[in-house]
């Protein structure tokens, strides 16, 4: 029976025609398992996952495997991106049982959802043997199976506990976090750790703010070097922009080719802020082209941003992206083909599979002579046109609320920086103007989509597809990321309605997700009950729900002057602080927000009749301290609390600077403003 055909998840739809009698996650599925007295097999993955596709082709499309699953189990297919709460609970179980986790995730559970055996990818012969063994154990060793399940649930409960030790997230802890990151830094290749190597976007955002507050040159150099290494590596698409999920090696050469919305949103913020603080031309270019990638490749017209581009093309990794020297010559001609092979490190031996190479930028061309830059860009355009004739990776077009929030925040920051850093004399001024216009439209459409489609009866829904909202309820990261995004949009546009909705989302989160001691659960108090209620304080591929909510609370408090939101943020940061100094690689977003609180954050209001072009606005955005909020508009502009009761000064534009709710006298010159922000 095909129960997946009406799913909103592209991942579930990929399995709709399997010989497996799949169920979607539902009470009915567990009731059916209880009625039949069989275990539940829970298979968790996502659309852009390479090994999920491999296991699907090997096992779930196989008639023998399908028959074994149908005869002995109720099988449930779960999209981890659509149900992060389900994924979190069973990933904790998998890690507790096996010491590691990943996707595809394969979990055997009792009819009440209690896991008793967990794993990840299984080749078909192993999977067949496993299915037979579990079915036999369920029939003949039920008591042992149930005992194993009870032990796993106990382990999950301990891992997801709240109410642990707390501490103020003060300067000493943030300094210790920066020092520990420096000690773990790969000074040769950039980033942290070995293979596989993931873009450390949240750690870099923290280090940039730490550098701003302290002047620490090491934090800036770690960020600059890592950003350059990634941008010149194969993990970055040298033709179309956008970053792949991770590098399979330690030096950013060969990527796992999937491109995720959340990585690109967070990396856009890194390169935008690096550009703002240093004027680095590489950071400017990569920020520009990553914004273009989001707007051109992932934005769904009239909706939000899609989740991902697949790792595979027609079942083959790298089919769209890899090149040989011969292919370069075929696309460009002999002379330009050799130029491209040298510039992009494409060799006869290859850096990937079958003599193919992933394009890497061998030299710094951003500071090269104008004729070299012109030739490079002309070659890029021709190669991209040739690549567009190849088969293309599939798009996971579901819209995830939290990830769209990250993208909106990133694009709002990019718009602010681009407005103050681009002059008509710049050689790419027309290109930058075109990208900012398109990116602005995509950002606003995504925000409208979240506010009108995902917000249902005052509560956020997690996903939508083709303009239709899905059933899964929003989790804490959705509320935090979307609230932070609406605060960023309020600062960019001066429209009060975004701040109003942000406050409503934060109020719901405070009421529905609160846990003892200032912590937060990842699911609401009226959400579906799982075998454990997840409450993970650590950042992983995306900010934890707790970190995201803290960021939203801090921004909203600064924009409104309402201290109770700041107090909630400080209490929640206290629950993460014990982890920050010891494990900063898993608390980057929380540490980034801690830097904002330690800095103030500054609240900067510019009263002006020309918010788009006033030099005071440009200076405020360019020189804003860590985590500062900046608004600009007419005095007493409706819906903008920071502009209330703040008049022009002798008919001139004026900047009002406050720090932690303590304000300085208004200033009317750029020099005075920079001095106050310095």
BELFENHU-V764330 format. One record per residue. N is the residue number from 1. SS is DSSP state (@ for helix, = for strand, . for the rest). PSI is psi as a letter, one per 40 degrees, with the letter a starting at -180 (999 if undefined). OMEGA is omega in radians with two decimals (999 if undefined). Layout:
n=[N	N]
ss=[SS	SS]
psi=[PSI	PSI]
omega=[OMEGA	OMEGA]
//
This chain:
n=[1	2	3	4	5	6	7	8	9	10	11	12	13	14	15	16	17	18	19	20	21	22	23	24	25	26	27	28	29	30	31	32	33	34	35	36	37	38	39	40	41	42	43	44	45	46	47	48	49	50	51	52	53	54	55	56	57	58	59	60	61	62	63	64	65	66	67	68	69	70	71	72	73	74	75	76	77	78	79	80	81	82	83	84	85	86	87	88	89	90	91	92	93	94	95	96	97	98	99	100	101	102	103	104	105	106	107	108	109	110	111	112	113	114	115	116	117	118	119	120	121	122	123	124	125	126	127	128	129	130	131	132	133	134	135	136	137	138	139	140	141	142	143	144	145	146	147	148	149	150	151	152	153	154	155	156	157	158	159	160	161	162	163	164	165	166	167	168	169	170	171	172	173	174	175	176	177	178	179	180	181	182	183	184	185	186	187	188	189	190	191	192	193	194	195	196	197	198	199	200	201	202	203	204	205	206	207	208	209	210	211	212	213	214	215	216	217	218	219	220	221	222	223	224	225	226	227	228	229	230	231	232	233	234	235	236	237	238	239	240	241	242	243	244	245	246	247	248	249	250	251	252	253	254	255	256	257	258	259	260	261	262	263	264	265	266	267	268	269	270	271	272	273	274	275	276	277	278	279	280	281	282	283	284	285	286	287	288	289	290	291	292	293	294	295	296	297	298	299	300	301	302	303	304	305	306	307	308	309	310	311	312	313	314	315	316	317	318	319	320	321	322	323	324	325	326	327	328	329	330	331	332	333	334	335	336	337	338	339	340	341	342	343	344	345	346	347	348	349	350	351	352	353	354	355	356	357	358	359	360	361	362	363	364	365	366	367	368	369	370	371	372	373	374	375	376	377	378	379	380	381	382	383	384	385	386	387	388	389	390	391	392	393	394	395	396	397	398	399	400	401	402	403	404	405	406	407	408	409	410	411	412	413	414	415	416	417	418	419	420	421	422	423	424	425	426	427	428	429	430	431	432	433	434	435	436	437	438	439	440	441	442	443	444	445	446	447	448	449	450	451	452	453	454	455	456	457	458	459	460	461	462	463	464	465	466	467	468	469	470	471	472	473	474	475	476	477	478	479	480	481	482	483	484	485	486	487	488	489	490	491	492	493	494	495	496	497	498	499	500	501	502	503	504	505	506	507	508	509	510	511	512	513	514	515	516	517	518	519	520	521	522	523	524	525	526	527	528	529	530	531	532	533	534	535	536	537	538	539	540	541	542	543	544	545	546	547	548	549	550	551	552	553	554	555	556	557	558	559	560	561	562	563	564	565	566	567	568	569	570	571	572	573	574	575	576	577	578	579	580	581	582	583	584	585	586	587	588	589	590	591	592	593	594	595	596	597	598	599	600	601	602	603	604	605	606	607	608	609	610	611	612	613	614	615	616	617	618	619	620	621	622	623	624	625	626	627	628	629	630	631	632	633	634	635	636	637	638	639	640	641	642	643	644	645	646	647	648	649	650	651	652	653	654	655	656	657	658	659	660	661	662	663	664	665	666	667	668	669	670	671	672	673	674	675	676	677	678]
ss=[.	.	.	.	.	.	.	.	.	@	@	@	@	.	.	.	.	.	.	.	.	=	=	=	.	.	@	@	@	@	@	@	@	@	@	@	.	.	=	=	=	=	=	=	=	.	.	.	.	@	@	@	@	@	@	@	@	@	@	@	.	.	@	@	@	@	@	@	@	@	@	@	=	=	=	=	=	=	=	.	.	.	.	@	@	@	@	@	@	@	@	@	@	@	@	@	@	@	.	.	.	.	.	.	=	=	=	=	=	.	.	.	.	.	=	=	=	=	=	.	.	.	.	@	@	@	@	@	@	@	@	@	@	@	@	@	@	@	@	@	.	@	@	@	@	@	@	@	@	@	@	@	@	@	@	@	@	@	@	.	.	.	.	.	.	.	.	.	.	.	@	@	@	@	@	@	@	@	@	@	@	@	@	@	=	.	.	.	.	.	.	=	.	.	.	.	=	=	.	.	@	@	@	@	@	@	@	@	@	@	@	@	@	@	.	.	@	@	@	@	@	@	@	@	@	@	@	@	@	@	@	@	.	.	.	=	.	.	.	.	.	.	=	.	.	=	=	.	.	.	.	.	.	.	=	=	.	.	=	=	@	@	@	@	@	@	@	@	@	@	@	@	@	@	@	@	@	@	.	.	@	@	@	@	@	@	@	@	@	@	@	@	@	@	@	@	@	@	=	.	.	.	.	.	=	.	.	=	=	.	.	=	=	.	.	=	=	.	.	.	.	.	=	.	@	@	@	@	@	@	@	@	.	@	@	@	@	@	@	@	@	@	@	.	.	.	.	.	.	.	.	.	.	.	.	.	=	.	.	.	.	.	.	.	.	.	.	.	.	@	@	@	@	@	@	@	@	@	@	@	@	@	@	@	@	@	@	.	.	.	.	.	.	.	=	=	.	.	=	=	@	@	@	@	@	@	@	@	@	@	@	@	@	@	@	@	@	@	@	@	@	.	.	.	.	.	.	.	@	@	@	@	@	@	@	@	@	@	@	@	@	@	@	@	@	@	@	@	@	@	@	@	@	@	=	=	.	.	=	=	=	.	=	=	=	.	.	=	=	.	.	.	=	.	.	@	@	@	@	@	@	@	@	@	@	@	@	@	@	@	@	@	@	.	.	@	@	@	@	@	@	@	@	@	@	@	@	@	@	@	@	@	.	=	.	@	@	@	.	=	.	.	.	.	.	.	.	.	.	.	.	.	.	.	.	.	.	.	.	.	.	.	.	.	@	@	@	@	@	@	@	@	@	@	@	@	@	@	@	@	.	.	@	@	@	@	@	@	@	@	@	@	@	@	@	@	@	@	@	@	.	.	.	@	@	@	.	@	@	@	@	@	@	@	@	@	@	@	@	.	.	=	=	=	=	=	=	.	.	.	.	.	.	.	@	@	@	@	@	@	@	@	.	.	.	.	.	.	=	=	=	=	=	.	.	.	.	.	.	.	@	@	@	.	.	.	.	.	=	.	.	=	.	=	=	=	=	=	=	.	.	=	=	.	.	.	=	.	.	@	@	@	@	@	@	@	@	.]
psi=[h	g	e	e	d	e	i	e	h	d	d	d	d	d	e	d	e	i	e	h	g	i	i	i	h	i	d	d	d	d	d	d	d	d	d	e	f	i	i	h	h	h	h	h	a	i	d	e	h	d	d	d	d	d	d	d	d	d	d	e	e	h	d	d	d	d	d	d	d	d	d	e	i	h	h	h	h	h	h	d	d	d	g	d	d	d	d	d	d	d	d	d	d	d	d	d	d	e	e	i	i	a	i	i	h	h	h	h	i	i	e	e	e	h	i	e	h	i	a	b	h	h	i	d	d	d	d	d	d	d	d	d	d	d	d	d	d	d	d	e	f	d	d	d	d	d	d	d	d	d	d	d	d	d	d	d	d	d	d	e	i	i	f	a	i	i	i	h	g	a	d	d	d	d	d	d	d	d	d	d	d	d	d	e	h	g	e	d	e	i	a	h	a	a	i	i	h	i	h	f	d	d	d	d	d	d	d	d	d	d	d	d	d	e	e	h	d	d	d	d	d	d	d	d	d	d	d	d	d	d	d	e	i	e	d	h	h	e	d	e	i	i	i	i	d	i	h	e	a	e	f	f	d	h	i	h	e	i	h	i	d	d	d	d	d	d	d	d	d	d	d	d	d	d	d	d	d	e	e	h	d	d	d	d	d	d	d	d	d	d	d	d	d	d	d	d	d	d	h	h	h	e	a	a	h	i	d	i	h	i	d	i	h	f	e	h	h	e	d	d	d	i	i	i	d	d	d	d	d	d	d	e	i	d	d	d	d	d	d	d	d	d	d	e	f	h	i	d	d	i	e	a	i	f	e	i	i	h	h	i	h	d	i	h	e	d	e	i	i	d	d	d	d	d	d	d	d	d	d	d	d	d	d	d	d	d	d	e	e	i	i	i	i	i	h	h	e	i	h	h	d	d	d	d	d	d	d	d	d	d	d	d	d	d	d	d	d	d	d	e	e	h	i	e	e	i	d	f	d	d	d	d	d	d	d	d	d	d	d	d	d	d	d	d	d	d	d	d	d	d	d	d	d	d	h	h	f	e	i	i	i	d	i	i	h	f	e	h	i	i	d	h	i	i	i	d	d	d	d	d	d	d	d	d	d	d	d	d	d	d	d	d	d	e	h	d	d	d	d	d	d	d	d	d	d	d	d	d	d	d	d	d	e	i	i	i	e	e	a	i	i	e	i	i	e	e	i	h	h	a	e	i	h	i	g	h	e	i	i	b	d	i	i	i	d	d	d	d	d	d	d	d	d	d	d	d	d	d	d	d	e	h	d	d	d	d	d	d	d	d	d	d	d	d	e	d	d	d	d	d	d	d	g	d	e	e	f	d	d	d	d	d	d	d	d	d	d	d	d	c	i	i	h	h	h	h	h	i	e	g	d	d	e	h	d	d	d	d	d	d	d	d	e	h	i	h	e	i	i	h	i	i	a	i	h	f	h	h	e	g	d	e	e	h	f	g	i	i	h	f	e	i	i	i	h	h	h	i	h	f	e	h	i	i	i	i	i	e	i	d	d	d	d	d	d	d	e	999]
omega=[-3.09	-3.13	-3.08	-3.00	-3.12	-3.10	3.02	-3.09	3.03	3.11	3.10	3.14	3.08	-3.08	-3.02	-3.09	3.08	2.99	3.09	3.10	-3.06	2.93	2.87	3.10	-3.07	3.04	-3.10	3.14	-3.14	3.07	3.11	3.10	3.11	-3.13	-3.11	-3.07	3.09	3.08	3.04	3.02	-3.11	3.14	-3.05	3.10	3.10	-2.91	-3.06	-3.03	-3.10	-3.06	2.97	3.11	-3.13	-3.13	3.09	-3.11	-3.08	-2.94	-2.98	3.06	-3.08	-3.05	-3.13	3.12	3.13	3.14	3.11	3.14	-3.09	-3.08	-2.93	-3.03	2.79	-3.00	-3.09	3.10	-3.06	2.98	-3.07	-3.14	3.11	-3.13	3.14	3.11	3.09	-3.14	-3.08	-3.11	-3.07	3.01	3.06	3.10	-3.14	3.13	3.11	-3.06	-3.01	-3.09	3.11	3.14	-3.14	-3.09	0.10	3.08	-3.07	-3.04	3.00	-3.04	3.05	3.13	3.03	3.08	-3.13	-3.12	3.08	3.01	-3.06	3.06	-3.12	3.14	3.03	2.98	-3.00	3.13	3.12	-3.11	3.10	3.13	3.14	3.11	-3.12	-3.10	-3.14	3.12	3.13	-3.14	3.12	-3.12	-2.92	-3.11	-3.01	-3.08	3.11	3.12	-3.12	3.09	3.09	3.13	3.13	3.13	3.14	3.14	3.10	3.12	3.11	-3.11	3.11	-3.12	-3.07	-3.07	3.00	3.12	3.10	-3.10	3.10	3.10	3.06	3.08	-3.01	-3.08	-3.10	3.11	3.14	3.06	3.12	3.12	3.12	3.14	3.14	3.07	3.12	-3.14	-3.13	-3.05	3.06	-3.03	3.13	-3.01	-3.02	3.14	-3.04	3.08	-3.13	-3.11	-0.19	-3.04	-3.09	3.07	-3.07	-2.96	-3.09	3.06	3.13	3.07	3.07	-3.09	3.08	3.12	3.10	3.09	3.12	-3.08	-2.97	-3.01	-3.08	-3.11	-3.12	3.14	3.11	-3.11	3.06	-3.13	-3.10	-3.11	-3.14	3.12	3.12	-3.12	3.11	-3.07	3.11	-3.09	3.13	3.12	3.09	3.12	-3.05	-3.12	-3.01	-3.06	-3.12	-3.08	3.00	-2.99	3.12	3.06	-3.13	3.12	-3.08	-3.02	2.96	-3.02	-3.05	-3.10	2.74	-2.70	3.13	3.10	-3.08	3.11	-3.02	3.10	-3.08	3.08	-3.12	3.11	3.03	3.10	-3.14	-3.07	3.08	-3.11	3.06	3.06	-3.13	-3.03	-3.01	-3.03	-3.07	-3.09	3.08	3.13	3.11	-3.11	-3.09	3.05	3.12	-3.04	3.03	3.03	3.10	3.11	3.12	-3.05	-3.06	-2.98	-3.03	-3.11	3.06	-3.05	3.13	-3.12	3.12	-3.12	3.08	-2.99	-2.98	2.84	-3.01	3.05	-3.04	2.92	-3.07	3.08	-3.09	3.09	3.03	-3.09	-3.13	-2.82	-2.99	-3.04	2.90	3.06	3.14	3.13	3.09	3.12	3.11	-3.11	-2.94	-2.98	-2.99	-3.03	3.13	3.08	3.09	3.09	-3.12	3.14	3.12	-3.09	-3.04	3.03	3.08	-3.02	3.09	3.13	3.13	3.08	-3.09	-3.08	3.01	3.10	3.11	3.10	2.97	-3.08	3.02	3.14	-3.00	-3.07	3.09	-3.11	-3.10	3.11	-3.11	3.10	-3.10	-3.12	3.09	3.11	3.14	3.13	3.12	-3.11	3.10	3.08	3.11	-3.14	-3.13	3.10	3.12	3.09	3.10	-3.13	-3.13	3.09	3.12	2.97	-3.05	3.12	3.12	3.14	2.96	-2.93	3.05	-3.11	3.13	-3.03	-3.06	-3.08	3.04	3.04	3.10	-3.13	3.13	3.10	-3.11	-3.12	3.08	3.09	3.12	3.14	-3.13	-3.11	-3.14	-3.12	-3.08	-3.03	-3.08	3.09	-3.14	-3.11	-3.14	-3.06	3.12	-3.05	-3.13	3.10	-3.14	3.12	3.14	-3.13	-3.13	3.11	-3.13	-3.14	3.11	3.12	3.12	3.14	-3.11	3.09	3.12	3.13	3.11	-3.14	3.11	-3.05	-3.05	-3.09	-3.08	-3.13	-3.05	3.14	3.08	-3.13	3.13	2.92	-3.02	-2.96	2.93	3.08	-3.11	3.10	-3.12	-3.10	3.11	-3.12	-3.05	3.14	3.05	3.07	-2.99	-3.12	3.08	-3.13	-3.11	-3.09	-3.13	3.08	3.10	3.13	-3.13	3.02	3.11	3.14	3.06	3.13	-3.10	-2.98	-3.02	-3.14	-3.05	-3.04	-3.14	3.10	3.12	-3.12	3.09	3.12	3.13	3.11	-3.14	3.09	3.10	3.14	3.13	-3.10	-2.93	-3.02	-3.03	3.09	-3.12	3.00	3.14	-3.14	3.10	2.96	3.12	3.11	-3.09	-3.11	3.10	3.12	3.08	-3.14	3.05	-3.10	3.00	3.10	-3.02	3.13	-3.05	-3.13	-3.00	3.05	3.10	3.07	3.10	3.06	3.02	3.08	-3.12	3.13	-3.13	-3.14	3.12	3.14	3.10	3.13	-3.12	-3.13	-3.10	3.12	3.14	-3.10	-3.06	-3.05	-3.13	-2.95	-3.08	3.11	3.05	3.13	3.10	3.12	-3.13	3.12	3.14	3.08	3.10	3.11	3.14	-3.03	-3.14	3.14	-2.98	-3.09	-3.07	-3.05	-3.04	3.14	-3.13	-3.14	-3.03	-3.09	3.08	3.13	3.08	3.14	3.04	3.07	3.11	3.14	-3.14	3.12	-3.12	-0.24	3.08	3.02	-3.03	3.11	3.10	3.08	-3.02	3.03	-3.11	-3.09	-3.12	-3.01	-3.08	3.12	3.09	3.12	3.11	-3.13	-3.14	-3.11	-3.11	-3.01	-3.10	3.07	-3.06	3.04	-3.12	2.98	-3.10	3.03	-3.14	3.11	-3.12	3.07	3.11	3.12	-3.06	3.07	-3.13	-3.04	-3.08	3.11	-3.10	3.08	3.12	-3.04	2.91	3.13	-3.11	3.11	-3.09	3.03	-3.12	3.08	3.10	-3.07	3.07	3.10	-3.10	3.09	3.04	-2.93	3.05	3.08	3.12	3.11	-3.06	3.12	3.11	-3.11	3.12	-3.14	3.14	3.12	3.13	-3.11	-3.05	999]
//
